[in-house]
């Protein structure tokens, strides 16, 4: 039986203070391959803490986080970095593109630590750009792209390593309504292709596209029913 992509058991994260800040409290969560999950909550609810833990950017205070069946607590920093690079793709509110590099070169940057000829990296970058509908803008500079096209480049960069999990943090936060809908349609298409997505958002319209919705409030994670709205 295939292991869940994400398995959280009693995961907690506290920060020192008087009193201590309990940013995440005893979270349990299963994300299976092909799931499309929205994590919703207001500012200060613990969304960013959860993102950092899921993305292996931070370590929990207690509990278990298994990614593709691997207990991440058993990994040293180098192993965590390798797992993060190979199994997790990130999409952020800001596009984080280098203005001096073409779209293909920006996508290739995600593979800078991978072994293999540069020609193969470019081929994978082109494939990823074609997958997000930008096969015609391979050699364009980011300054000539629209906001939606820049976010598509960011998605292609996240996909080029064929990750187990795509983590998106407020992916439409810098986009207008029409462009946001285009990005959400892209996410629907990627999900239909079998990609596992977890989208962290405060926007209920963004969350409404997902199959599953999890709420985080005051550090407590809870699954929402289909009639959540």
N, CA, C and O of each residue as an XYZ file, in Angstrom:
916
protein
N       0.845     -1.201      0.000
C       0.000      0.000      0.000
C       0.879      1.249      0.000
O       1.850      1.330      0.753
N       0.536      2.224     -0.848
C       1.321      3.444     -0.953
C       1.165      4.298      0.296
O       0.055      4.505      0.786
N       2.285      4.790      0.803
C       2.250      5.646      1.991
C       1.613      6.985      1.644
O       1.724      7.443      0.507
N       0.942      7.625      2.613
C       0.423      8.976      2.364
C       1.561      9.917      1.975
O       2.701      9.729      2.401
N       1.251     10.924      1.170
C       2.259     11.936      0.857
C       2.639     12.689      2.133
O       3.817     12.937      2.389
N       1.639     13.047      2.922
C       1.855     13.741      4.190
C       1.106     13.015      5.295
O      -0.068     12.680      5.141
N       1.781     12.774      6.403
C       1.132     12.236      7.591
C       1.646     13.003      8.811
O       2.829     12.949      9.148
N       0.735     13.712      9.458
C       1.051     14.425     10.700
C       0.353     13.718     11.853
O      -0.836     13.406     11.778
N       1.100     13.472     12.911
C       0.539     12.848     14.105
C       0.977     13.661     15.320
O       2.149     13.655     15.697
N       0.021     14.360     15.925
C       0.306     15.145     17.126
C       1.381     16.190     16.923
O       2.169     16.456     17.831
N       1.425     16.788     15.737
C       2.496     17.735     15.424
C       2.241     19.076     16.115
O       1.151     19.640     16.018
N       3.247     19.570     16.802
C       3.141     20.835     17.532
C       4.384     21.682     17.296
O       5.480     21.169     17.068
N       4.180     22.985     17.356
C       5.309     23.916     17.278
C       5.053     25.061     18.239
O       4.054     25.773     18.136
N       5.976     25.224     19.177
C       5.899     26.308     20.160
C       7.136     27.186     20.034
O       8.203     26.730     19.623
N       6.970     28.443     20.393
C       8.073     29.392     20.389
C       8.225     29.965     21.795
O       7.232     30.237     22.470
N       9.478     30.148     22.236
C       9.673     30.635     23.600
C       9.099     32.021     23.814
O       9.073     32.845     22.900
N       8.644     32.265     25.020
C       8.084     33.556     25.390
C       7.462     33.447     26.766
O       7.489     32.388     27.392
N       6.906     34.544     27.228
C       6.231     34.556     28.525
C       4.823     35.110     28.339
O       4.627     36.325     28.370
N       3.829     34.223     28.143
C       3.940     32.761     28.084
C       4.437     32.298     26.715
O       4.510     33.115     25.797
N       4.786     30.998     26.540
C       5.189     30.479     25.234
C       4.050     30.629     24.211
O       2.871     30.617     24.563
N       4.438     30.768     22.947
C       3.469     30.866     21.858
C       3.295     29.483     21.247
O       4.244     28.903     20.720
N       2.069     28.957     21.321
C       1.764     27.649     20.745
C       1.168     27.859     19.356
O      -0.045     27.987     19.196
N       2.046     27.892     18.359
C       1.618     28.229     17.001
C       0.891     27.083     16.317
O       0.058     27.313     15.440
N       1.201     25.838     16.712
C       0.518     24.666     16.181
C       0.364     23.674     17.315
O       1.316     23.394     18.044
N      -0.860     23.137     17.463
C      -1.166     22.298     18.624
C      -1.656     20.915     18.185
O      -2.753     20.784     17.641
N      -0.850     19.901     18.420
C      -1.267     18.492     18.264
C      -2.029     18.241     16.967
O      -3.133     17.695     16.985
N      -1.446     18.634     15.858
C      -2.119     18.520     14.562
C      -2.014     17.105     14.006
O      -0.933     16.518     13.976
N      -3.146     16.567     13.569
C      -3.205     15.290     12.857
C      -3.730     15.559     11.447
O      -4.723     16.263     11.266
N      -3.050     14.989     10.455
C      -3.472     15.236      9.070
C      -2.917     14.145      8.166
O      -1.759     13.747      8.291
N      -3.756     13.669      7.256
C      -3.342     12.742      6.210
C      -3.627     13.389      4.852
O      -4.739     13.850      4.595
N      -2.615     13.416      3.994
C      -2.781     13.873      2.615
C      -2.333     12.739      1.713
O      -1.159     12.370      1.688
N      -3.291     12.190      0.969
C      -2.996     11.070      0.085
C      -2.564     11.577     -1.288
O      -2.823     12.723     -1.657
N      -1.902     10.698     -2.031
C      -1.486     11.054     -3.382
C      -2.698     11.467     -4.210
O      -3.706     10.761     -4.244
N      -2.592     12.621     -4.879
C      -3.667     13.128     -5.708
C      -4.669     13.998     -4.983
O      -5.616     14.480     -5.604
N      -4.492     14.217     -3.674
C      -5.391     15.107     -2.929
C      -5.169     16.564     -3.346
O      -4.077     16.947     -3.766
N      -6.220     17.356     -3.221
C      -6.152     18.807     -3.422
C      -6.724     19.412     -2.152
O      -7.935     19.391     -1.927
N      -5.837     19.950     -1.327
C      -6.182     20.403      0.011
C      -6.009     21.914      0.124
O      -4.996     22.465     -0.309
N      -6.997     22.573      0.705
C      -6.870     23.985      1.049
C      -6.770     24.107      2.563
O      -7.558     23.516      3.300
N      -5.791     24.881      3.013
C      -5.618     25.163      4.441
C      -5.986     26.622      4.642
O      -5.295     27.518      4.157
N      -7.083     26.858      5.363
C      -7.625     28.202      5.490
C      -7.532     28.671      6.937
O      -7.516     27.873      7.874
N      -7.471     29.980      7.085
C      -7.428     30.561      8.417
C      -7.052     32.019      8.347
O      -6.420     32.444      7.379
N      -7.420     32.797      9.343
C      -7.104     34.225      9.359
C      -5.631     34.469      9.639
O      -4.888     33.542      9.961
N      -5.219     35.709      9.516
C      -3.851     36.093      9.840
C      -3.552     35.758     11.301
O      -4.362     36.024     12.188
N      -2.377     35.172     11.538
C      -1.990     34.827     12.902
C      -2.540     33.517     13.401
O      -2.387     33.188     14.577
N      -3.185     32.755     12.520
C      -3.827     31.503     12.951
C      -2.850     30.341     13.057
O      -3.137     29.346     13.724
N      -1.689     30.461     12.399
C      -0.727     29.365     12.382
C      -0.457     28.822     10.994
O       0.257     27.829     10.851
N      -1.022     29.461      9.948
C      -0.834     28.972      8.577
C       0.642     28.973      8.182
O       1.139     27.994      7.626
N       1.332     30.062      8.467
C       2.742     30.154      8.072
C       3.588     29.118      8.809
O       4.501     28.528      8.232
N       3.280     28.903     10.079
C       4.008     27.884     10.846
C       3.818     26.513     10.213
O       4.776     25.756     10.055
N       2.580     26.197      9.851
C       2.298     24.910      9.230
C       3.012     24.787      7.887
O       3.552     23.728      7.568
N       3.018     25.866      7.097
C       3.715     25.853      5.810
C       5.194     25.550      6.008
O       5.760     24.723      5.294
N       5.817     26.209      6.964
C       7.243     26.004      7.198
C       7.540     24.574      7.639
O       8.571     24.009      7.273
N       6.650     23.998      8.413
C       6.845     22.607      8.838
C       6.656     21.646      7.664
O       7.472     20.747      7.458
N       5.577     21.836      6.893
C       5.323     20.959      5.746
C       6.446     21.059      4.716
O       6.804     20.066      4.081
N       6.999     22.259      4.555
C       8.056     22.475      3.585
C       9.441     22.143      4.093
O      10.428     22.385      3.398
N       9.534     21.590      5.303
C      10.818     21.227      5.919
C      11.732     22.442      6.076
O      12.957     22.332      6.021
N      11.108     23.599      6.271
C      11.853     24.823      6.536
C      12.021     25.058      8.030
O      12.778     25.936      8.445
N      11.317     24.273      8.837
C      11.372     24.374     10.294
C      11.120     22.979     10.861
O      10.603     22.096     10.177
N      11.494     22.805     12.111
C      11.290     21.523     12.788
C      10.216     21.675     13.862
O      10.139     22.719     14.510
N       9.388     20.651     14.058
C       8.359     20.730     15.095
C       8.958     20.606     16.486
O      10.055     20.077     16.663
N       8.219     21.103     17.469
C       8.599     20.927     18.869
C       8.348     19.495     19.314
O       9.120     18.931     20.089
N       7.253     18.907     18.813
C       6.923     17.518     19.133
C       6.011     16.966     18.050
O       5.482     17.707     17.221
N       5.836     15.638     18.075
C       4.971     14.991     17.101
C       5.739     14.432     15.921
O       6.969     14.482     15.883
N       4.994     13.890     14.948
C       5.571     13.191     13.802
C       5.119     13.857     12.509
O       3.944     14.181     12.338
N       6.074     14.054     11.601
C       5.775     14.457     10.226
C       6.477     13.470      9.301
O       7.705     13.438      9.220
N       5.675     12.665      8.606
C       6.203     11.715      7.628
C       5.854     12.215      6.236
O       4.698     12.536      5.958
N       6.843     12.282      5.367
C       6.668     12.700      3.978
C       7.004     11.510      3.085
O       8.127     11.008      3.100
N       6.027     11.069      2.313
C       6.199      9.864      1.494
C       6.668      8.681      2.333
O       7.475      7.867      1.882
N       6.154      8.596      3.554
C       6.477      7.483      4.427
C       7.785      7.610      5.178
O       8.142      6.707      5.935
N       8.512      8.705      4.993
C       9.796      8.925      5.666
C       9.580      9.848      6.864
O       9.085     10.965      6.715
N       9.952      9.375      8.045
C       9.853     10.193      9.253
C      10.917     11.273      9.184
O      12.107     10.982      9.305
N      10.498     12.518      8.990
C      11.458     13.594      8.759
C      12.288     13.922      9.994
O      13.335     14.559      9.880
N      11.836     13.496     11.175
C      12.608     13.746     12.397
C      13.931     13.000     12.380
O      14.875     13.376     13.075
N      13.997     11.930     11.575
C      15.212     11.117     11.528
C      16.257     11.682     10.578
O      17.356     11.137     10.480
N      15.938     12.759      9.880
C      16.830     13.310      8.864
C      17.699     14.418      9.427
O      17.235     15.220     10.238
N      18.962     14.473      9.004
C      19.809     15.611      9.372
C      19.534     16.753      8.400
O      18.730     16.603      7.480
N      20.186     17.877      8.594
C      19.893     19.069      7.793
C      20.137     18.834      6.302
O      19.369     19.301      5.461
N      21.200     18.116      5.985
C      21.503     17.860      4.572
C      20.438     16.966      3.944
O      20.010     17.201      2.815
N      20.017     15.951      4.673
C      18.982     15.054      4.154
C      17.642     15.776      4.008
O      16.901     15.535      3.055
N      17.341     16.654      4.948
C      16.106     17.443      4.850
C      16.144     18.349      3.627
O      15.147     18.478      2.916
N      17.295     18.978      3.380
C      17.433     19.843      2.205
C      17.257     19.042      0.924
O      16.639     19.519     -0.028
N      17.798     17.826      0.894
C      17.645     16.986     -0.285
C      16.209     16.578     -0.509
O      15.727     16.586     -1.642
N      15.518     16.219      0.564
C      14.106     15.843      0.437
C      13.274     17.050      0.005
O      12.364     16.928     -0.815
N      13.593     18.202      0.561
C      12.868     19.421      0.186
C      13.061     19.730     -1.298
O      12.115     20.123     -1.982
N      14.275     19.554     -1.789
C      14.571     19.873     -3.188
C      13.919     18.895     -4.156
O      13.517     19.287     -5.251
N      13.809     17.628     -3.768
C      13.350     16.604     -4.688
C      11.863     16.268     -4.556
O      11.258     15.780     -5.510
N      11.269     16.521     -3.394
C       9.902     16.039     -3.180
C       8.870     17.139     -2.941
O       7.671     16.865     -2.892
N       9.337     18.394     -2.790
C       8.401     19.487     -2.509
C       8.627     20.613     -3.502
O       9.759     21.047     -3.716
N       7.541     21.085     -4.109
C       7.584     22.268     -4.951
C       6.883     23.412     -4.250
O       5.830     23.217     -3.643
N       7.455     24.606     -4.324
C       6.912     25.778     -3.634
C       6.430     26.815     -4.639
O       7.098     27.092     -5.635
N       5.251     27.387     -4.360
C       4.730     28.540     -5.093
C       4.309     29.565     -4.057
O       3.537     29.257     -3.149
N       4.819     30.796     -4.190
C       4.552     31.827     -3.206
C       3.731     32.963     -3.810
O       3.520     33.025     -5.021
N       3.278     33.852     -2.943
C       2.523     35.024     -3.379
C       3.377     35.901     -4.289
O       2.905     36.380     -5.320
N       4.643     36.109     -3.899
C       5.593     36.828     -4.743
C       6.267     35.820     -5.659
O       6.525     34.686     -5.256
N       6.552     36.225     -6.882
C       6.966     35.264     -7.898
C       8.430     34.836     -7.739
O       8.795     33.722     -8.114
N       9.272     35.728     -7.179
C      10.685     35.414     -6.935
C      11.400     34.987     -8.216
O      12.122     33.990     -8.228
N      11.195     35.743     -9.286
C      11.901     35.491    -10.538
C      13.069     36.459    -10.679
O      12.988     37.608    -10.244
N      14.153     35.990    -11.289
C      15.308     36.854    -11.543
C      15.071     37.600    -12.846
O      14.902     36.988    -13.901
N      15.061     38.940    -12.766
C      14.733     39.757    -13.938
C      15.752     39.610    -15.055
O      15.424     39.845    -16.218
N      16.982     39.227    -14.728
C      18.048     39.132    -15.723
C      18.122     37.774    -16.399
O      18.987     37.554    -17.246
N      17.221     36.851    -16.036
C      17.220     35.508    -16.616
C      15.932     35.265    -17.384
O      14.880     35.788    -17.015
N      16.005     34.480    -18.446
C      14.816     34.136    -19.210
C      13.902     33.231    -18.385
O      14.290     32.742    -17.324
N      12.697     33.017    -18.880
C      11.770     32.145    -18.158
C      12.360     30.743    -18.011
O      12.292     30.152    -16.933
N      12.931     30.213    -19.079
C      13.524     28.874    -18.999
C      14.664     28.837    -17.996
O      14.791     27.876    -17.238
N      15.492     29.870    -17.983
C      16.615     29.916    -17.040
C      16.114     30.018    -15.604
O      16.698     29.415    -14.703
N      15.047     30.769    -15.381
C      14.470     30.852    -14.041
C      13.986     29.483    -13.574
O      14.179     29.113    -12.416
N      13.363     28.739    -14.468
C      12.886     27.404    -14.111
C      14.073     26.473    -13.867
O      14.032     25.650    -12.952
N      15.111     26.590    -14.659
C      16.296     25.747    -14.512
C      16.996     25.955    -13.179
O      17.666     25.053    -12.676
N      16.842     27.144    -12.606
C      17.519     27.444    -11.343
C      17.096     26.491    -10.228
O      17.855     26.263     -9.287
N      15.895     25.937    -10.328
C      15.438     25.023     -9.285
C      16.214     23.712     -9.307
O      16.139     22.925     -8.363
N      16.959     23.479    -10.387
C      17.725     22.237    -10.509
C      19.226     22.474    -10.404
O      20.023     21.625    -10.804
N      19.609     23.620     -9.871
C      21.025     23.975     -9.856
C      21.862     22.980     -9.064
O      23.048     22.799     -9.338
N      21.234     22.331     -8.069
C      21.985     21.374     -7.259
C      21.836     19.931     -7.736
O      22.368     19.007     -7.120
N      21.114     19.747     -8.831
C      20.959     18.395     -9.362
C      22.132     18.059    -10.282
O      22.691     18.936    -10.941
N      22.489     16.796    -10.314
C      23.534     16.354    -11.221
C      22.945     16.151    -12.608
O      21.744     15.927    -12.763
N      23.796     16.232    -13.600
C      23.335     15.998    -14.958
C      23.659     17.154    -15.866
O      23.840     18.278    -15.397
N      23.738     16.900    -17.171
C      24.090     17.930    -18.141
C      23.082     19.070    -18.169
O      21.894     18.871    -17.917
N      23.568     20.256    -18.476
C      22.712     21.439    -18.562
C      21.624     21.252    -19.612
O      20.506     21.740    -19.448
N      21.957     20.535    -20.705
C      20.986     20.326    -21.778
C      19.749     19.610    -21.256
O      18.629     19.934    -21.651
N      19.947     18.631    -20.362
C      18.813     17.905    -19.796
C      17.981     18.813    -18.895
O      16.754     18.724    -18.879
N      18.652     19.684    -18.148
C      17.924     20.614    -17.285
C      17.055     21.544    -18.122
O      15.909     21.817    -17.765
N      17.595     22.028    -19.228
C      16.798     22.915    -20.087
C      15.608     22.171    -20.670
O      14.512     22.725    -20.748
N      15.806     20.929    -21.079
C      14.704     20.151    -21.642
C      13.595     19.980    -20.619
O      12.418     20.081    -20.962
N      13.958     19.721    -19.351
C      12.942     19.579    -18.305
C      12.253     20.914    -18.036
O      11.052     20.952    -17.765
N      13.014     22.013    -18.112
C      12.417     23.337    -17.913
C      11.408     23.650    -19.012
O      10.320     24.157    -18.740
N      11.774     23.346    -20.247
C      10.859     23.579    -21.371
C       9.596     22.740    -21.209
O       8.490     23.225    -21.447
N       9.759     21.488    -20.805
C       8.606     20.610    -20.587
C       7.682     21.187    -19.515
O       6.460     21.174    -19.669
N       8.273     21.696    -18.424
C       7.467     22.272    -17.346
C       6.735     23.524    -17.814
O       5.572     23.730    -17.467
N       7.410     24.362    -18.600
C       6.767     25.578    -19.115
C       5.637     25.232    -20.075
O       4.598     25.891    -20.086
N       5.843     24.210    -20.868
C       4.757     23.771    -21.758
C       3.579     23.250    -20.949
O       2.427     23.451    -21.331
N       3.853     22.596    -19.857
C       2.785     22.038    -19.025
C       1.899     23.131    -18.446
O       0.707     22.909    -18.230
N       2.470     24.322    -18.188
C       1.665     25.420    -17.627
C       1.225     26.405    -18.702
O       0.761     27.502    -18.391
N       1.371     26.015    -19.969
C       0.864     26.845    -21.056
C       1.762     27.977    -21.483
O       1.288     28.953    -22.064
N       3.059     27.871    -21.208
C       3.992     28.937    -21.577
C       5.088     28.445    -22.517
O       6.197     28.979    -22.516
N       4.778     27.434    -23.312
C       5.763     26.934    -24.255
C       6.194     27.979    -25.269
O       7.266     27.862    -25.863
N       5.366     29.004    -25.475
C       5.680     30.056    -26.445
C       6.475     31.207    -25.824
O       6.853     32.144    -26.527
N       6.736     31.144    -24.483
C       7.461     32.241    -23.820
C       8.749     31.739    -23.163
O       9.189     32.287    -22.152
N       9.342     30.710    -23.732
C      10.504     30.059    -23.125
C      11.668     31.028    -22.950
O      12.338     31.005    -21.917
N      11.916     31.874    -23.938
C      13.068     32.769    -23.892
C      12.695     34.208    -23.557
O      13.501     35.121    -23.737
N      11.467     34.410    -23.066
C      11.031     35.751    -22.675
C      11.667     36.150    -21.349
O      12.015     35.295    -20.533
N      11.814     37.449    -21.143
C      12.313     37.973    -19.879
C      11.133     38.245    -18.954
O      10.064     38.629    -19.428
N      11.297     38.057    -17.653
C      10.184     38.253    -16.724
C       9.535     39.636    -16.813
O       8.333     39.770    -16.583
N      10.317     40.662    -17.145
C       9.765     42.022    -17.213
C       8.762     42.181    -18.353
O       7.995     43.144    -18.375
N       8.764     41.242    -19.301
C       7.822     41.326    -20.419
C       6.577     40.479    -20.188
O       5.694     40.423    -21.045
N       6.502     39.822    -19.039
C       5.387     38.925    -18.750
C       4.329     39.617    -17.904
O       4.638     40.527    -17.134
N       3.094     39.189    -18.046
C       2.019     39.646    -17.166
C       2.166     38.988    -15.805
O       2.967     38.068    -15.639
N       1.388     39.461    -14.822
C       1.431     38.862    -13.494
C       1.059     37.390    -13.522
O       1.687     36.570    -12.852
N       0.032     37.057    -14.301
C      -0.388     35.664    -14.397
C       0.677     34.797    -15.039
O       0.889     33.660    -14.618
N       1.359     35.326    -16.068
C       2.426     34.566    -16.717
C       3.602     34.365    -15.758
O       4.214     33.298    -15.738
N       3.913     35.380    -14.972
C       5.008     35.231    -14.002
C       4.679     34.145    -12.977
O       5.546     33.357    -12.598
N       3.422     34.111    -12.533
C       3.060     33.068    -11.576
C       3.103     31.694    -12.237
O       3.432     30.704    -11.583
N       2.776     31.623    -13.515
C       2.881     30.346    -14.223
C       4.338     29.890    -14.311
O       4.626     28.698    -14.198
N       5.245     30.827    -14.508
C       6.669     30.475    -14.501
C       7.058     29.927    -13.132
O       7.795     28.946    -13.030
N       6.553     30.572    -12.079
C       6.844     30.098    -10.721
C       6.291     28.692    -10.501
O       6.923     27.864     -9.844
N       5.105     28.427    -11.056
C       4.532     27.078    -10.941
C       5.383     26.080    -11.718
O       5.643     24.977    -11.236
N       5.817     26.461    -12.917
C       6.682     25.572    -13.708
C       7.968     25.262    -12.952
O       8.430     24.121    -12.947
N       8.540     26.268    -12.320
C       9.765     26.058    -11.531
C       9.507     25.068    -10.394
O      10.375     24.258    -10.068
N       8.336     25.131     -9.801
C       7.987     24.202     -8.719
C       7.772     22.786     -9.240
O       7.995     21.815     -8.516
N       7.339     22.666    -10.494
C       6.991     21.358    -11.055
C       8.162     20.637    -11.695
O       8.105     19.421    -11.883
N       9.228     21.359    -12.034
C      10.272     20.785    -12.881
C      10.925     19.556    -12.257
O      11.373     18.663    -12.975
N      10.984     19.501    -10.924
C      11.568     18.341    -10.257
C      10.596     17.205    -10.035
O      10.941     16.204     -9.407
N       9.367     17.350    -10.549
C       8.308     16.349    -10.384
C       8.120     16.005     -8.907
O       8.334     14.862     -8.501
N       7.723     16.987     -8.109
C       7.622     16.787     -6.654
C       6.443     15.910     -6.269
O       5.485     15.749     -7.025
N       6.544     15.344     -5.061
C       5.412     14.596     -4.504
C       4.308     15.537     -4.064
O       3.130     15.182     -4.100
N       4.692     16.757     -3.642
C       3.747     17.708     -3.056
C       4.038     19.097     -3.575
O       5.183     19.548     -3.555
N       2.995     19.781     -4.044
C       3.098     21.196     -4.402
C       2.484     22.010     -3.278
O       1.296     21.874     -2.983
N       3.294     22.862     -2.648
C       2.837     23.752     -1.587
C       2.695     25.159     -2.159
O       3.662     25.731     -2.664
N       1.497     25.710     -2.077
C       1.252     27.051     -2.601
C       0.789     27.958     -1.457
O      -0.182     27.654     -0.764
N       1.495     29.067     -1.272
C       1.194     29.999     -0.185
C       0.595     31.275     -0.765
O       1.305     32.081     -1.367
N      -0.711     31.459     -0.584
C      -1.435     32.622     -1.117
C      -1.061     32.856     -2.593
O      -0.622     33.951     -2.945
N      -1.227     31.853     -3.450
C      -0.698     31.937     -4.816
C      -1.361     32.984     -5.693
O      -0.812     33.339     -6.736
N      -2.530     33.492     -5.302
C      -3.206     34.511     -6.107
C      -3.200     35.872     -5.414
O      -3.894     36.792     -5.846
N      -2.425     35.999     -4.353
C      -2.457     37.224     -3.543
C      -2.052     38.479     -4.281
O      -2.504     39.568     -3.927
N      -1.201     38.359     -5.314
C      -0.746     39.530     -6.069
C      -1.421     39.654     -7.432
O      -0.947     40.393     -8.295
N      -2.525     38.935     -7.628
C      -3.151     38.892     -8.944
C      -4.565     39.455     -8.907
O      -5.242     39.404     -7.880
N      -5.002     39.995    -10.049
C      -6.384     40.480    -10.123
C      -7.331     39.291    -10.252
O      -6.896     38.147    -10.382
N      -8.621     39.578    -10.214
C      -9.616     38.511    -10.169
C      -9.547     37.588    -11.374
O      -9.563     36.366    -11.223
N      -9.470     38.171    -12.584
C      -9.460     37.355    -13.795
C      -8.206     36.482    -13.858
O      -8.279     35.307    -14.216
N      -7.063     37.061    -13.510
C      -5.812     36.306    -13.549
C      -5.793     35.237    -12.464
O      -5.265     34.146    -12.677
N      -6.364     35.545    -11.305
C      -6.453     34.557    -10.231
C      -7.224     33.334    -10.690
O      -6.840     32.202    -10.397
N      -8.313     33.565    -11.409
C      -9.125     32.448    -11.901
C      -8.322     31.588    -12.883
O      -8.485     30.368    -12.910
N      -7.464     32.208    -13.681
C      -6.628     31.448    -14.614
C      -5.649     30.547    -13.860
O      -5.421     29.405    -14.259
N      -5.072     31.060    -12.772
C      -4.135     30.262    -11.984
C      -4.876     29.123    -11.286
O      -4.364     28.006    -11.204
N      -6.075     29.400    -10.784
C      -6.858     28.345    -10.143
C      -7.268     27.274    -11.147
O      -7.320     26.092    -10.807
N      -7.558     27.680    -12.379
C      -7.865     26.706    -13.423
C      -6.638     25.849    -13.725
O      -6.761     24.649    -13.970
N      -5.451     26.466    -13.709
C      -4.215     25.704    -13.891
C      -4.047     24.681    -12.772
O      -3.660     23.541    -13.026
N      -4.335     25.083    -11.540
C      -4.247     24.144    -10.419
C      -5.232     22.989    -10.596
O      -4.909     21.842    -10.285
N      -6.423     23.287    -11.091
C      -7.400     22.226    -11.341
C      -6.875     21.236    -12.380
O      -7.038     20.025    -12.232
N      -6.252     21.756    -13.419
C      -5.702     20.887    -14.460
C      -4.560     20.026    -13.915
O      -4.470     18.840    -14.230
N      -3.692     20.626    -13.099
C      -2.582     19.874    -12.518
C      -3.103     18.787    -11.586
O      -2.576     17.675    -11.550
N      -4.149     19.128    -10.832
C      -4.760     18.131     -9.954
C      -5.371     17.001    -10.765
O      -5.243     15.834    -10.397
N      -6.031     17.336    -11.862
C      -6.609     16.305    -12.725
C      -5.538     15.385    -13.295
O      -5.806     14.225    -13.607
N      -4.318     15.914    -13.429
C      -3.189     15.107    -13.917
C      -2.573     14.247    -12.818
O      -1.648     13.476    -13.076
N      -3.091     14.377    -11.571
C      -2.611     13.533    -10.488
C      -1.683     14.197     -9.492
O      -1.190     13.538     -8.576
N      -1.431     15.499     -9.651
C      -0.539     16.192     -8.722
C      -1.215     16.367     -7.363
O      -2.419     16.613     -7.292
N      -0.445     16.240     -6.295
C      -0.920     16.476     -4.936
C      -0.647     17.932     -4.579
O       0.495     18.387     -4.647
N      -1.697     18.665     -4.196
C      -1.563     20.093     -3.901
C      -2.059     20.413     -2.504
O      -3.056     19.860     -2.039
N      -1.346     21.317     -1.839
C      -1.804     21.909     -0.583
C      -1.671     23.417     -0.722
O      -0.564     23.939     -0.850
N      -2.797     24.112     -0.697
C      -2.835     25.562     -0.905
C      -3.195     26.234      0.406
O      -4.243     25.954      0.987
N      -2.337     27.110      0.865
C      -2.571     27.850      2.100
C      -3.098     29.230      1.733
O      -2.457     29.967      0.983
N      -4.274     29.581      2.266
C      -4.921     30.808      1.837
C      -5.884     31.329      2.897
O      -6.374     30.576      3.739
N      -6.142     32.620      2.839
C      -7.219     33.200      3.643
C      -8.423     33.499      2.751
O      -9.474     33.917      3.238
N      -8.264     33.280      1.440
C      -9.285     33.618      0.448
C     -10.225     32.423      0.264
O      -9.800     31.369     -0.210
N     -11.491     32.582      0.634
C     -12.438     31.482      0.552
C     -12.712     31.047     -0.886
O     -13.022     29.880     -1.123
N     -12.605     31.958     -1.843
C     -12.813     31.586     -3.239
C     -11.690     30.683     -3.731
O     -11.932     29.757     -4.505
N     -10.468     30.945     -3.289
C      -9.343     30.075     -3.635
C      -9.538     28.709     -2.989
O      -9.329     27.679     -3.631
N      -9.936     28.698     -1.725
C     -10.137     27.444     -1.003
C     -11.275     26.628     -1.598
O     -11.252     25.399     -1.539
N     -12.262     27.292     -2.166
C     -13.456     26.614     -2.658
C     -13.155     25.696     -3.837
O     -13.940     24.795     -4.133
N     -12.029     25.915     -4.514
C     -11.658     25.090     -5.660
C     -11.170     23.711     -5.211
O     -11.308     22.731     -5.941
N     -10.598     23.643     -4.000
C      -9.992     22.404     -3.513
C     -11.048     21.357     -3.175
O     -12.202     21.689     -2.907
N     -10.640     20.087     -3.190
C     -11.535     18.985     -2.817
C     -11.732     18.904     -1.314
O     -12.824     18.608     -0.830
N     -10.644     19.173     -0.577
C     -10.688     19.117      0.893
C     -10.286     20.475      1.453
O      -9.493     21.208      0.861
N     -10.863     20.787      2.620
C     -10.537     22.050      3.279
C     -10.251     21.786      4.740
O     -11.021     21.128      5.439
N      -9.125     22.315      5.184
C      -8.724     22.194      6.577
C      -8.608     23.604      7.143
O      -8.002     24.484      6.531
N      -9.190     23.807      8.309
C      -9.147     25.112      8.961
C      -8.091     25.100     10.059
O      -7.969     24.125     10.801
N      -7.334     26.177     10.161
C      -6.435     26.345     11.287
C      -6.807     27.647     11.993
O      -6.906     28.707     11.375
N      -7.009     27.535     13.292
C      -7.395     28.690     14.100
C      -6.758     28.546     15.472
O      -6.941     27.537     16.153
N      -6.010     29.562     15.866
C      -5.287     29.525     17.140
C      -4.420     28.278     17.252
O      -4.273     27.697     18.328
N      -3.849     27.879     16.114
C      -2.938     26.748     16.109
C      -3.596     25.385     16.081
O      -2.903     24.368     16.101
N      -4.928     25.339     16.035
C      -5.656     24.063     16.046
C      -6.154     23.761     14.633
O      -6.803     24.592     13.996
N      -5.835     22.551     14.156
C      -6.184     22.130     12.813
C      -7.438     21.256     12.856
O      -7.536     20.347     13.681
N      -8.394     21.532     11.969
C      -9.614     20.721     11.926
C     -10.117     20.645     10.496
O     -10.057     21.626      9.755
N     -10.616     19.474     10.109
C     -11.150     19.266      8.759
C     -12.542     19.868      8.677
O     -13.335     19.753      9.611
N     -12.833     20.516      7.547
C     -14.141     21.102      7.330
C     -14.980     20.191      6.444
O     -14.453     19.526      5.552
N     -16.265     20.162      6.685
C     -17.178     19.365      5.882
C     -17.371     20.025      4.523
O     -17.025     21.191      4.331
N     -17.928     19.263      3.580
C     -18.159     19.797      2.237
C     -19.079     21.013      2.261
O     -18.994     21.872      1.383
N     -19.950     21.092      3.249
C     -20.888     22.226      3.351
C     -20.305     23.349      4.191
O     -21.028     24.102      4.842
N     -18.962     23.447      4.163
C     -18.257     24.396      5.058
C     -18.654     25.843      4.850
O     -18.551     26.641      5.783
N     -19.110     26.215      3.645
C     -19.431     27.627      3.398
C     -20.883     27.899      3.740
O     -21.349     29.029      3.601
